[in-house]
Amino acid sequence: MTQLFIAPGACSFAAHVISHLLNADHGTAIEVVKVPIRTPDSPLWAVNPLGRVPALRLDDGQVLTENGAILPYLGDLVPQAGLSAPVGSLERYRIQEWIGLLNSDVHNAFRPLGRPEFYNADPATHDGIRSRGRERLAWLLDEIEKKLPQEGWLFGARFTIADAYLGYYLRNVSRVGLPQAQAPGISAYVGRYNAHPAVQAALAAEAG
C-alpha cells in the first residue's frame, strides 16, 4: 500500500488534501500516516533521513520526498480527476509554476517568522529576521492577490494540486497577523478552500 507521511499543521497538508480527494472520489488507497517532526524518536527518520514531510512510500518500497515531486506524482495517479494537466500542455507548466513559487519563495518567506534561529542563533537578531520575513511575505502575497480568480480555482472550475498547495499557505496568513489575510481575493479564496470537502476531511484527520 502507498503510504503518505504527514505532520499535523505542516506543509504536507497539501498532499494530505489530495490523498483524501483521490481516496474518496477515485478509489485509490493511500494510507495517511501521522508522524511527529523534529523529535529524535520519530519513525519519519527511517523513511526520510532529512526528517521532513511529506514523504510518500510507494507500493514497491521506494520513497518520494518534497512537495515539488509528490504533488505532481499524486496529480498523475488518476488523470481523469483533473488534478494536473496533460503532458506537454501549457497548463501543466502553469501548475508547476505555482508549485515552484510556493515551494521556493512562499515557504521560505514563512520560515523566518516561525523559526528565525535557522538564520541566526543569537536571539537578539530574531525580531529583525522576523521583520524582514514579514516584508518579503507581504510582497509575495500582494502579487498573489493580483493573480487570484474572483471565483473558482486557479485553473477554472476544477481543484488542482496547485490549489491544494496554495490554499495551505493562504489559510495560514491570518496566523502571522498580516493585513493581506483580509485582501478580497485571498479572503474569498481561503473561504472556498476551507469549505472544500477534501480540505475539511484533512483538517479533521489532523486534529484527531
C-alpha positions in Angstrom: 0.0 0.0 0.0 1.2 3.5 -0.8 1.8 5.5 2.5 1.8 9.3 2.8 3.7 10.5 5.9 2.4 13.8 7.2 2.7 16.0 10.3 -0.3 18.0 11.5 -0.1 21.6 10.6 2.9 21.2 8.3 3.2 21.8 4.5 2.4 18.1 4.0 -1.2 19.3 4.3 -1.5 19.8 0.5 -0.6 16.2 -0.2 -2.9 15.1 2.6 -5.8 17.0 1.0 -5.1 15.4 -2.4 -4.9 11.9 -0.9 -8.3 12.4 0.7 -9.7 13.6 -2.6 -8.3 10.6 -4.5 -9.3 8.1 -1.9 -12.9 9.4 -1.6 -13.7 10.2 -5.2 -11.4 8.0 -7.3 -10.9 4.8 -5.3 -7.2 5.0 -4.5 -5.9 3.5 -1.3 -3.3 5.9 0.0 -2.7 5.4 3.7 -2.0 8.6 5.6 0.5 8.1 8.5 0.8 11.0 11.0 4.2 11.4 12.5 5.9 13.9 14.7 8.7 16.0 13.3 11.8 17.4 14.9 11.8 14.6 17.5 14.7 12.1 17.7 12.4 9.1 18.0 10.0 9.9 15.1 9.5 7.0 12.7 9.9 9.6 10.0 13.7 9.4 10.1 13.6 5.8 8.9 11.5 7.0 5.8 13.2 10.3 5.1 16.7 10.8 6.5 16.2 14.5 6.3 13.3 14.2 8.8 10.9 16.2 6.6 7.3 15.8 5.5 5.7 15.0 3.2 7.2 11.6 2.3 5.5 9.1 0.0 6.4 5.4 0.3 5.3 3.6 -2.8 4.0 0.1 -3.1 7.4 -1.2 -4.1 9.1 0.5 -1.1 10.6 3.4 -3.0 10.2 6.8 -1.3 9.5 10.1 -2.8 10.1 13.3 -0.8 9.4 17.0 -1.4 6.1 18.6 -2.4 7.6 19.5 -5.7 7.8 15.8 -6.6 4.9 14.3 -4.5 2.2 16.6 -5.6 2.8 16.1 -9.4 3.0 12.3 -8.7 -0.3 12.3 -6.9 -1.8 14.6 -9.6 -0.9 12.0 -12.3 -2.2 9.0 -10.4 -5.8 9.4 -11.8 -5.6 11.6 -14.9 -9.3 11.9 -15.3 -9.5 13.6 -11.8 -8.1 16.7 -13.5 -5.8 17.4 -10.6 -2.9 18.2 -13.0 -3.0 18.7 -16.8 -1.9 16.7 -19.8 1.8 16.2 -20.5 3.0 18.9 -23.0 0.2 21.3 -22.3 1.0 24.8 -21.2 -1.5 24.5 -18.3 0.6 21.7 -16.9 3.6 24.0 -16.7 1.5 26.8 -15.2 0.5 24.4 -12.4 4.2 23.6 -11.9 4.9 27.3 -12.0 2.6 27.8 -9.0 4.1 24.8 -7.1 7.6 26.2 -7.7 6.7 29.6 -6.4 5.1 28.2 -3.3 7.8 25.6 -2.7 10.7 28.1 -3.0 9.6 31.6 -2.3 6.4 31.5 -0.2 7.5 28.6 2.1 10.9 30.4 2.7 9.1 33.7 3.4 7.1 32.0 6.2 10.1 30.3 7.8 11.8 33.4 9.3 8.6 34.2 11.2 8.4 30.8 12.9 12.0 29.7 13.0 14.4 32.7 13.0 17.0 30.5 14.6 17.6 28.9 11.2 19.2 32.1 10.1 21.0 33.2 13.3 21.3 31.5 16.7 21.6 34.9 18.5 18.1 35.7 20.0 18.9 39.4 19.7 18.6 39.1 16.0 15.3 37.3 15.8 13.0 40.3 15.8 14.9 41.7 12.8 14.8 38.4 11.0 11.0 38.1 11.5 10.5 41.7 10.3 12.3 41.0 7.1 10.4 37.8 6.6 7.1 39.6 7.0 8.2 42.2 4.4 9.1 39.5 1.9 5.9 37.5 2.6 3.7 40.6 2.3 5.2 41.5 -1.1 4.6 37.9 -2.3 1.0 38.0 -1.1 0.4 41.3 -2.8 1.5 39.6 -6.1 -0.6 36.5 -5.4 -3.7 38.6 -4.7 -3.4 40.1 -8.2 -3.5 36.6 -9.8 -6.3 35.1 -7.9 -9.6 34.4 -9.7 -12.8 36.0 -8.3 -14.4 32.6 -8.1 -13.5 29.0 -8.6 -9.9 27.9 -8.6 -6.6 28.8 -10.2 -7.5 26.9 -13.4 -11.2 27.4 -13.6 -13.8 25.2 -12.0 -11.6 22.3 -11.1 -9.4 22.0 -8.0 -5.8 21.1 -8.8 -2.6 20.2 -6.9 -1.7 23.8 -7.2 -4.8 24.9 -5.3 -4.2 22.3 -2.6 -0.7 23.8 -2.0 -1.7 27.5 -2.4 -4.6 27.1 0.0 -2.4 25.7 2.7 -0.3 28.8 2.8 -3.1 31.4 2.3 -5.1 30.0 5.2 -2.0 30.5 7.4 -1.6 34.2 6.6 -4.1 35.2 9.3 -1.9 33.3 11.9 1.0 35.7 11.3 -1.0 38.8 11.5 -0.5 40.2 8.0 -3.2 42.5 6.6 -3.2 40.5 3.4 -5.4 38.0 5.1 -8.2 40.5 4.6 -7.5 41.1 1.0 -10.6 40.4 -1.1 -9.1 37.8 -3.3 -7.2 35.9 -0.6 -10.0 36.1 1.9 -12.6 34.7 -0.7 -10.1 32.0 -1.9 -9.5 30.9 1.7 -13.2 30.6 2.3 -13.6 28.4 -0.7 -10.6 26.3 0.2 -11.8 25.8 3.8 -15.2 24.6 2.5 -13.7 22.0 0.1 -14.7 18.5 1.3 -11.2 17.1 1.0 -9.8 20.1 3.0 -12.4 19.5 5.7 -11.5 15.8 5.8 -7.8 16.5 6.1 -8.3 19.1 8.8 -10.5 16.6 10.8 -7.9 13.9 10.4 -5.0 16.1 11.5 -7.0 17.3 14.5 -7.9 13.8 15.6 
